[in-house]
Amino acid sequence: MDEGLGMREEVEELLRSAINELTREGLNPDIMLAGPKFISYAGDFLSEYALSVYKVDELEYDAVIADSQYLGQMRKASRRVSIEPLLKEKAMWEEFRSIDV
């Protein structure tokens, strides 16, 4: 994880990237299905996005951003993002910092 970026910035970048990718493909991302652990990291800024957010327990650390008009009809109408790799990387860097050399 880039030490210059905090967790919030990295999660926001994941969201922006998925939203921009869908928008470039001519879709209108307007819905997010998010796991409770994803919401716990992103909940304080999700209201800044024009997305209807629905909690789905099974998604845990993941979220699916989609165009609700095409959800389930087109594979490319959604993007899945996960913060779990970011958390693992953060834990690894914290472990490295704690090693006394």
N, C-alpha and C positions, 0 to 999 in steps of 0.2 A: 504494500500500500504506500502510495506517495505520502511521505511524512508531512508535506506541506498542505495536504488536504485532510480535513477532518471527516469523520464518518458521515455527517450530514451532507457535506459537499459531494462525497462519492455516491451516496444514495440519490441525491438530486441529479447528478450527472447520468446515472443509470436511467432514471425516469425521463430526463430530457432527451437522451439518446433514443430511447424506444419511441417516445412521442414524435420526435423529428423524423425518424425512419418511417413510421406509419404515415405521417403527413406528406413526406416526399413521394410516397406511393399513391397519393391521391385519396387517402382515407382520413376520417375524422375521429381520432382517438378521444372517446368521451366516457369511457367506463374503465374501472380498475377493480379487479378481484384480487384481494390481498390477504395473505396469511397474518395471523395475529402478531407474530414476531417481526414481520416486515412493518406492520403498522406501528409497533412499539418504537421502531427506529425512525420511521418517516412520518408518523402521525402529526407532529407539530408543524409540518410545512405542506402536507397534502392539500390543504384548503387553498393553497396558492395556485393549484392546477385546476383547470375546468374539467374535472373528472368526477363522476359519481363513483364513490368507493363502497365496495361491499366486502365484508370480512368473510373469508372462507377458511375455516380452521385447517383443512387438509393442505393448504398451500404453505403453512408455517413461515419460512423465511423468504418466500417467493411472492411475486405479484404478476398478474397478467393485465396488460394495458391493451385495450381493444376499441374498435369501432363497433358499437352495439348494433348498428344496422346490418353489419355483415358477420357478426360473431356466430360461429358455427356453420356458416355457409362457405367461407373462404379461409383457407389455411393462413394466408398472408394477412388476415384482418386483425391479428393480435401478435404481441410480443411478450415473452415471459422473461422476467428479470429476477435475479436472486441476490440477496445480500450475504448469504452464507459464505461465499468465497472471500468477501471483504472481511468478515468477522474472523475467519481462520487466518487470513494474512495479518490482521491486526494483532491477534494473539501470538502469532509467530514473532512479529517484530517486538512485542512486549517481552517475550521470552528471551530473545537475543539481547535486549537491553539489560535484562536482569543477570545475564551471565557475567561473572567477574573474571576478567582476563588479566 
